[in-house]
Amino acid sequence: MNKLLLSVLGFLTMTLSTNVVAQEKEKQLVIENRLNNPKQVDKPYVILISIDGFRHDYIEKYNAEFLKSLGEQGVRAESMLPSYPSVTFPNHYTIVTGLYPAHHGLVGNNIYDPKMDARYSLGNAKAVRNKDWYGGTPLWVLAEQQEMLSACYYWPGSEADIKGVLPSYYYKYSEKTPMQDRIGEVVNWLSLPEDQRPHFITFYLPEVDHAGHRYGPDAPETEAAVKFADESIKQLVSEVSKTGLPVNYIVVSDHGMVELNQKKLLKFPIKLTGEDFKITRNGTYVSVFVNDKSKIDYWYNKISSAANKKYMKVYKHDELPESYNFGGEHDRFGRVGDIVVTAESPYYFTDRKLAGSHGFDPKTVKEMHAIFLAYGPQIKSNKVIPSFENVHVYPIVTEILGLEVTEDIDGNTEVAKQVLK
């Protein structure tokens, strides 16, 4: 490992471990008076781990030794396809609901809902914790409904009482807590008496995504972040193994990362006024909600004629590609927009230079592909499976935990059959 990489890795590790000195760490939130039903006590355990922004080829590209070994011992997919748009909140929530974004309602990191006349964004804590934004039944909700305890050390949606249910143990999102403390809390959960012990746990690492955005997918800083994630998961597995419990690990990412063209920053084709539209921007696509619906065709034609097709495409709501599972009847919550302008990779709607990003169609931009690894007593050994869509992760977890799927989902059990013993 070169000196620059060692220096960056050391700085990253030190920062993540010590940046709480001047700030109070988030406290665990516990829903009292919950116990596992006796019939759930002997079920296996699942830790669902997300490494945000971990591209499908990063394991080999940056020699993530432990993740490579984990995949070799268990099951590894050639890649995992995110759902469109390949951004963070929609895809994390797709993984835990088995539904495409337009079917569960989180259609972007920034959303406008005409019915509620309200906006959702990652930094809006009130919206993030409002159950009205979330469709589907997340895995932790499904587990709790069937009297199996769950715990979330971060996951989009886990702070909202979806269907009136929160995880038994969870944290409000924060990047203040050192990794060693996060790992220690997972071990603490698994060391609880069996009637209080969560069988489904989520665990989230943001560092690789942060580095990819700021420095790009080919930067030494991104390599350092990959090494940090690799070492963190190695430590997690090592510490959890001391409990002696039958724990299954599923390691995923929400999307990949592509180097953006920073010389050509995309602007919306025409000037918009608040009197005519409401707009949401998600980098790779912009949604336009036309206030006067009789003028949708007029504005579509005006935007389309002004758009440079080398850099972007313009669609009416019902004419978005069917492969996106996004427009038309897919838009169950009406949050996609009357007109959608999409960026062509590697171009991006932004007013500031950004080294890397994501959100593009994963069926045409391979750099958007994510990872899938599984290892544990219920998982097959030494197997590589073909690439698959992330809606199929949900049935893998429900099969391991013996949970009944209680509503229609987009995923099916075909991938689970390839992964599970």
Secondary structure, 3 states (H helix, E strand, C coil): CCHHHHHHHHHHHHHHHHCCCCCCCCCCEECCCCCCCHHHCCCCEEEEEEECCCCCCHHHHCCCHHHHHHHHHCEEECCEECCCCCCHHHHHHHHHHCCCHHHHCCCCCEEEECCCCEEEECCCHHHHCCHHHCCCCCHHHHHHHCCCCEEEECCCCCCCCECCECCCEECCCCCCCCHHHHHHHHHHHHCCCCCCCCCEEEEEECHHHHHHHHHCCCCHHHHHHHHHHHHHHHHHHHHHHCCCCCEEEEEECCCCCEECCCCCEECCCCCCCCCCEEEEECCCEEEEEECCHHHHHHHHHHHHHHCCCCCEEEEEHHHCCHHHCCCHHHCCCCCCCCEEEEECCCCEECCCCCCEECCCCCCCCHHHCECEEEECCCECCCEEECCEEHHHHHHHHHHHHCCCCCCCCCCCCHHHHHHEC
